[in-house]
Amino acid sequence: MVTLHLEELFQMRETFMKVNIVGVGAGPSNLSLASLIHPTGLSNQFIEKRSEFSWHPGLQLPHATLQVSFLKDLVTLADPTNAFSFLAYLHETGRMYQFLNAQFDAITRQEFTQYLHWAAAKNENVCFGEEVERIDFDGDFVVATSKRKLRAECISIAVGKVPSVPHFAEQGIGETMFHSAYYLAHSHRLAGKRIAVVGSGQSGAEVFQDLLNRNGPDAPDQITWVSRRERYAPLDDSPFTNDLFMPCHQDYFSSLPAPNRRAFLKENVLASDGITESTLREIYQSLYLRRFVRDAPNTVNLLPNRAVENVSRDGASWILKMLHGDTRQHEMLPVDIVIWATGYKNATFDFLGPLEDRLQTDNDEIAVDSSFAARWNGPSSRPIFIHNASREQKGLSDPNLSLTAWRSAKMMQRILGRPFTSEPESSSVCWGPHVALPGQALRTA
């Protein structure tokens, strides 16, 4: 019988390709990090289970636009010279002059998706059609995919969000009831139908607008837009509200007690989840033209201040049970199609199963530090970075594109062990304790 010592067992560990960092998922967040890594020489592999790049494929409507500036791309706010910027994309594709001449107030989601697709194809370390199945740790991270095994010093997780529908609707999801994330996949089945769009954010508005603009044989028979909010409210895109999407505010937000953070998110929901003013204007103009100019049949219902409490089947119809926020009366709405524009929730990290007991949590989120690394009981030199899954810890900007490049730069600083980019100047707004100006005396209470 042969006895092996621990040192011999350690030496006999399987040897796989080892890299500095493995990324799980290749959406905008990890593409940002991969793009910043690209010129540094750090070895990396970013693994995506989808066969090709896609970003909100079910909502690539022709006139849908970004709610943020194109400068909030993968890299520009962290490294304006990086070859993966949106401006570099315009230059490489030969459309820079035409883009400037077009004078877009906001770029289309389709063009930004083309840019992201270009960045993914341009980076040879982004691998599609491969799924991360398990991540373990034995001093290095051991990453098992559907095709191979890798060793890594760092892990970057950016698996995005998944569509969220009310629990009472989950069993009915299918061809006649679905989330707005799959709108285009079902859009050919909507002609002549009674349709309810539930949700008052940008996605609900865009779906409602698309249905409203259908004519002739493609038009629905009836369109109803249901909103829990008291009105169809605009996105607050004013300058001081946009200060909430600066690094200094995210740092301040993270320092607050959890009850304060939750209250802030609730009170400022329209800073991120409202509807762009241009979309609201186009919808209102379409309604005006239908009613007063084209004398179209009155087949459109706008129902704000209604909370959908249940959905049930009645023959071929769905029945929405709604509660009016003021009268507290219940209303029943029969429709053929229900489209839930009810947002997204964090995806599960099943591949982290072997490490689950070693990770700290903050309510329903993995707890992260100032570099967006998970708090866990492993060595600090082996970080697990978490993208876009810490809204209750990091604030409104966490799921937004606004700080994507800055967040990746914070991760780069942790990986490299040195400053990666210059920190932006703080806001003119003093979010935390007041700092005296030169010559100004502070009084203490």
C-alpha positions in Angstrom: 0.0 0.0 0.0 1.4 3.4 -1.0 0.9 6.4 1.2 1.2 9.9 -0.4 2.1 12.9 1.6 0.1 16.2 1.3 3.0 17.8 -0.5 3.0 15.0 -3.1 -0.8 15.3 -3.5 -0.4 19.1 -4.1 2.2 18.5 -6.8 -0.1 16.0 -8.4 -2.9 18.5 -8.9 -4.3 18.5 -12.4 -2.5 21.1 -14.5 -4.7 23.2 -16.7 -4.2 26.4 -18.7 -3.6 29.1 -16.1 -4.6 32.7 -16.7 -4.7 35.9 -14.5 -8.4 36.2 -14.8 -11.4 34.2 -16.0 -14.6 36.1 -16.8 -18.0 34.4 -16.6 -20.4 36.0 -19.1 -19.6 38.4 -21.9 -22.2 41.1 -21.8 -21.3 44.8 -21.5 -19.9 44.6 -18.0 -17.3 41.9 -18.6 -16.7 43.3 -22.1 -15.7 46.5 -20.4 -13.2 44.7 -18.2 -11.9 42.6 -21.1 -11.3 45.8 -23.1 -9.4 47.5 -20.3 -7.3 44.3 -19.8 -6.5 43.9 -23.5 -3.5 46.3 -23.8 -2.0 45.3 -20.4 -0.7 41.8 -21.2 -2.6 40.1 -18.4 -3.7 36.7 -19.6 -7.4 36.2 -19.6 -10.4 34.3 -20.9 -14.0 35.6 -20.9 -16.5 32.8 -21.4 -20.1 33.2 -22.6 -22.6 30.3 -23.0 -24.5 32.0 -25.8 -23.2 31.1 -29.3 -22.8 34.8 -30.2 -23.0 38.2 -28.6 -26.5 39.6 -27.9 -27.8 42.4 -25.7 -31.5 42.7 -25.0 -32.4 41.0 -28.3 -36.1 41.0 -27.6 -36.1 44.8 -27.4 -34.1 45.8 -30.4 -36.9 48.0 -31.7 -35.9 50.3 -34.6 -36.3 53.6 -32.8 -35.4 52.6 -29.3 -32.5 54.8 -28.0 -30.0 54.6 -25.1 -30.9 56.5 -22.0 -27.3 57.5 -21.4 -24.6 59.3 -23.5 -22.6 57.2 -26.0 -19.5 58.3 -24.1 -20.6 55.9 -21.3 -19.3 53.1 -23.4 -17.1 50.2 -22.4 -13.9 52.2 -21.7 -14.0 55.9 -22.4 -14.7 57.2 -18.9 -11.8 55.1 -17.6 -9.4 55.2 -20.6 -10.3 57.5 -23.4 -7.4 56.2 -25.5 -8.5 52.6 -25.4 -9.0 50.9 -28.8 -12.4 49.6 -27.8 -14.2 52.9 -27.4 -17.4 53.8 -29.3 -15.4 56.6 -31.1 -12.8 54.0 -32.2 -15.7 51.9 -33.5 -17.1 54.8 -35.5 -13.7 55.5 -36.9 -12.9 51.9 -37.8 -16.3 51.5 -39.5 -15.8 54.7 -41.5 -18.9 56.5 -40.2 -17.5 59.2 -38.0 -18.4 62.2 -40.1 -21.9 60.9 -40.9 -22.5 60.2 -37.2 -21.5 63.8 -36.3 -23.6 65.2 -39.1 -26.7 63.2 -38.1 -26.7 65.2 -34.7 -28.5 62.4 -32.8 -29.9 63.5 -29.4 -29.4 59.9 -28.4 -28.0 56.9 -30.3 -30.2 54.0 -31.1 -30.0 50.8 -29.1 -29.4 48.9 -32.3 -26.2 50.9 -33.1 -24.9 50.5 -29.6 -25.5 46.8 -29.8 -23.5 46.7 -33.1 -20.7 48.5 -31.2 -20.8 45.9 -28.4 -20.8 43.1 -31.0 -17.7 44.7 -32.7 -15.9 44.9 -29.4 -16.6 41.2 -28.6 -15.5 40.1 -32.0 -12.3 42.2 -31.9 -11.1 40.6 -28.6 -9.7 37.2 -29.2 -10.0 36.2 -25.5 -13.8 36.4 -25.5 -15.1 32.9 -26.1 -18.7 32.1 -27.1 -20.6 28.8 -27.1 -19.0 27.7 -23.8 -20.6 27.5 -20.4 -18.9 27.8 -16.9 -20.3 24.9 -14.9 -18.4 25.0 -11.7 -15.8 27.1 -9.9 -13.8 25.6 -7.0 -10.7 26.8 -5.2 -7.5 25.1 -4.1 -5.2 28.1 -3.9 -6.2 29.1 -7.4 -9.7 29.1 -8.9 -10.4 26.0 -10.8 -12.9 26.7 -13.5 -14.7 23.8 -15.2 -16.5 24.7 -18.4 -18.5 22.7 -20.9 -15.3 22.4 -23.0 -12.3 22.5 -20.7 -10.8 23.4 -17.3 -8.8 26.5 -16.4 -6.9 27.9 -13.5 -7.2 31.5 -12.6 -6.0 34.0 -10.0 -9.1 36.2 -10.3 -12.7 35.6 -11.3 -15.0 38.2 -12.8 -18.7 37.4 -12.8 -21.1 39.3 -15.0 -24.0 37.1 -15.9 -26.5 39.9 -16.0 -30.1 40.0 -15.0 -33.0 37.7 -15.8 -36.6 38.8 -16.5 -38.9 39.1 -13.5 -42.6 38.5 -13.5 -45.1 38.4 -10.6 -45.1 35.0 -8.9 -48.7 34.5 -9.7 -47.9 34.7 -13.5 -45.0 32.3 -13.6 -47.0 29.2 -14.4 -48.8 30.9 -17.3 -45.7 32.1 -19.2 -45.8 31.0 -22.8 -46.9 32.2 -26.2 -49.8 34.4 -24.9 -48.2 35.7 -21.7 -44.5 36.6 -21.7 -41.9 39.1 -20.5 -41.1 42.2 -22.6 -37.5 40.8 -22.9 -39.0 38.4 -25.5 -41.2 40.9 -27.2 -39.7 40.6 -30.7 -39.8 36.8 -30.6 -43.6 37.0 -30.2 -44.4 40.2 -32.1 -45.6 38.4 -35.3 -48.5 36.9 -33.3 -50.1 40.1 -32.0 -52.2 41.2 -34.9 -55.9 41.4 -34.1 -55.4 40.6 -30.5 -56.4 42.4 -27.2 -53.1 43.1 -25.6 -52.2 44.4 -22.1 -48.8 45.8 -21.4 -48.1 45.8 -17.7 -45.3 48.1 -16.4 -44.5 51.8 -16.6 -40.8 51.9 -17.2 -38.9 52.4 -20.5 -39.4 48.9 -21.8 -43.2 49.1 -21.2 -43.3 52.4 -23.0 -41.3 51.1 -26.0 -43.5 48.0 -26.4 -46.7 50.2 -26.1 -45.3 52.6 -28.6 -44.5 49.8 -31.1 -48.0 48.4 -30.8 -49.5 51.9 -31.1 -47.7 52.5 -34.4 -48.9 49.3 -36.1 -51.3 49.8 -38.9 -53.6 47.7 -41.1 -53.5 43.9 -40.8 -50.6 44.1 -38.3 -52.5 46.2 -35.8 -53.8 44.8 -32.5 -57.5 44.9 -31.9 -57.0 46.6 -28.5 -54.0 47.9 -26.6 -54.1 48.6 -22.8 -51.2 50.0 -20.9 -51.4 49.3 -17.1 -49.2 51.1 -14.6 -48.9 50.7 -10.9 -47.6 54.3 -10.8 -50.1 57.2 -10.6 -48.9 58.5 -13.9 -46.6 57.7 -16.8 -43.6 59.4 -15.4 -40.5 60.7 -17.1 -37.0 59.8 -16.5 -35.3 62.5 -14.4 -32.4 63.3 -16.6 -31.6 66.7 -15.1 -28.0 67.7 -14.3 -28.1 67.3 -10.5 -29.9 64.0 -10.7 -27.2 62.8 -13.0 -24.7 63.5 -10.2 -26.2 60.4 -8.6 -24.4 58.4 -11.3 -21.0 59.7 -10.4 -18.4 57.6 -8.5 -18.4 60.0 -5.6 -22.1 59.5 -5.0 -21.8 55.7 -5.3 -19.0 55.8 -2.6 -21.3 57.9 -0.4 -24.3 55.7 -1.0 -22.2 52.6 0.0 -21.3 54.2 3.3 -24.9 54.6 4.4 -26.8 52.1 6.7 -28.9 49.6 4.8 -32.3 51.2 5.7 -31.1 54.5 4.4 -29.9 52.9 1.1 -33.3 51.2 0.6 -35.2 54.3 1.3 -33.0 56.3 -1.2 -33.5 53.7 -4.0 -37.3 53.9 -3.5 -37.5 57.7 -3.4 -35.3 58.1 -6.5 -36.6 55.4 -8.7 -37.4 57.8 -11.5 -33.7 58.7 -11.8 -33.2 55.3 -13.5 -36.6 53.7 -14.1 -38.6 56.5 -15.7 -39.4 57.0 -19.4 -37.4 59.2 -21.6 -39.2 62.5 -22.4 -38.8 61.8 -26.2 -40.6 58.5 -25.9 -43.4 60.0 -23.9 -43.8 62.8 -26.4 -43.9 60.4 -29.3 -46.6 58.3 -27.6 -48.7 61.3 -26.8 -48.4 62.6 -30.3 -49.4 59.2 -31.7 -52.5 59.2 -29.4 -53.4 62.7 -30.6 -53.1 61.8 -34.3 -55.2 58.6 -33.8 -57.9 60.4 -32.0 -58.2 63.8 -33.7 -56.6 63.6 -37.1 -57.0 60.0 -38.3 -60.3 59.4 -36.6 -59.2 55.9 -35.7 -61.4 53.6 -33.6 -60.9 54.1 -29.8 -59.0 50.9 -29.1 -56.4 52.2 -26.7 -56.7 52.2 -22.9 -54.3 53.9 -20.5 -54.8 52.6 -17.0 -52.4 54.2 -14.4 -52.6 53.7 -10.7 -53.6 50.1 -11.0 -51.7 47.2 -9.3 -52.2 43.9 -11.0 -52.9 41.4 -8.2 -53.6 38.2 -10.1 -54.1 36.8 -13.6 -56.4 33.9 -14.4 -57.6 31.9 -17.4 -61.2 32.2 -18.7 -61.4 30.1 -21.9 -59.1 31.7 -24.4 -58.8 34.9 -22.4 -56.5 36.1 -19.6 -58.3 38.0 -16.9 -56.2 40.6 -15.1 -57.4 41.5 -11.6 -56.4 45.0 -10.8 -56.7 47.2 -7.7 -57.1 50.9 -8.2 -54.7 52.9 -5.9 -57.2 55.6 -4.9 -60.6 54.0 -5.0 -59.4 50.6 -3.7 -61.9 49.0 -6.1 -61.0 45.9 -8.1 -61.3 46.0 -11.9 -61.2 43.0 -14.2 -59.6 43.3 -17.7 -60.0 40.5 -20.2 -57.2 40.2 -22.9 -55.7 37.7 -25.3 -52.0 38.6 -24.7 -50.2 39.8 -21.5 -46.8 41.4 -21.8 -45.0 41.9 -18.5 -42.6 44.8 -18.6 -41.9 44.3 -14.9 -38.1 44.6 -14.8 -35.3 42.2 -14.0 -33.7 40.4 -11.0 -30.2 39.1 -10.3 -29.3 35.9 -12.0 -28.3 33.0 -9.8 -24.7 31.9 -9.5 -25.1 28.2 -9.5 -21.5 27.6 -10.7 -20.3 29.1 -7.4 -21.9 26.2 -5.5 -18.6 24.9 -4.1 -17.8 28.3 -2.7 -21.2 29.3 -1.5 -20.5 28.8 2.2 -17.4 31.0 2.0 -19.2 34.1 0.6 -20.6 36.8 2.8 -24.1 38.2 1.9 -25.9 41.5 2.2 -29.6 40.7 2.3 -30.1 38.9 -1.1 -26.8 40.1 -2.6 -23.3 38.8 -2.4 -21.5 41.4 -0.2 -18.8 43.3 -2.2 -16.1 45.7 -1.2 -15.0 49.0 -2.7 -13.3 47.2 -5.6 -16.5 45.2 -6.3 -14.8 42.0 -5.1 -16.9 39.6 -3.1 -16.3 39.5 0.6 -15.2 35.9 1.3 -12.8 33.9 3.5 -10.3 33.3 0.8 -7.0 35.2 0.3 -7.3 38.9 -0.8 -4.9 38.1 -3.7 -7.7 35.9 -5.2 -10.6 38.2 -5.7 -14.1 37.3 -7.1 -15.4 40.4 -8.8 -19.1 40.9 -9.1 -20.7 43.1 -11.8 -24.2 44.5 -11.9 -25.6 42.5 -8.9 -25.1 44.9 -6.0 -27.8 47.6 -6.4 -28.8 47.7 -2.8 -25.1 48.1 -1.8 -23.9 50.4 -4.6 -27.0 52.3 -5.7 -28.9 53.3 -8.8 -25.8 53.3 -11.0 -25.0 49.6 -10.4 -27.2 48.1 -13.2 -26.8 51.2 -15.3 -24.2 51.7 -18.1 -23.0 55.0 -16.5 -20.3 53.6 -14.2 -19.5 50.4 -16.1 -16.0 51.6 -17.2 -15.2 53.1 -13.8 -16.2 49.9 -12.1 -13.9 47.9 -14.4 -11.1 50.4 -13.6 -11.6 49.8 -9.9 -11.2 46.1 -10.6 -8.1 46.7 -12.7 -6.6 48.6 -9.8 -7.2 45.7 -7.5 -5.7 43.2 -10.0 -2.6 45.3 -10.8 -2.0 46.5 -7.3 -1.6 50.1 -8.4 -3.7 53.0 -9.7 -5.1 52.3 -13.1 -6.7 55.6 -14.0 -7.0 59.0 -12.6 -10.0 59.4 -10.3 -12.6 61.9 -11.5 -13.1 65.1 -9.6 -15.9 65.0 -7.1 -19.3 66.5 -7.6 -20.0 70.1 -6.7 -22.6 68.7 -4.4 -21.4 67.7 -0.9 -23.1 64.4 -0.3 -21.4 63.5 3.0 -20.0 65.5 5.9 -19.3 69.1 4.9 -15.7 70.0 4.1 -14.8 73.6 4.8 -13.6 75.8 1.9 -10.3 77.7 2.3 -10.8 80.4 4.9 -14.2 79.1 6.0 -14.7 78.2 9.6 -17.0 75.3 10.5 -19.3 75.3 13.4 -20.1 72.2 15.3 -23.4 71.6 16.9 
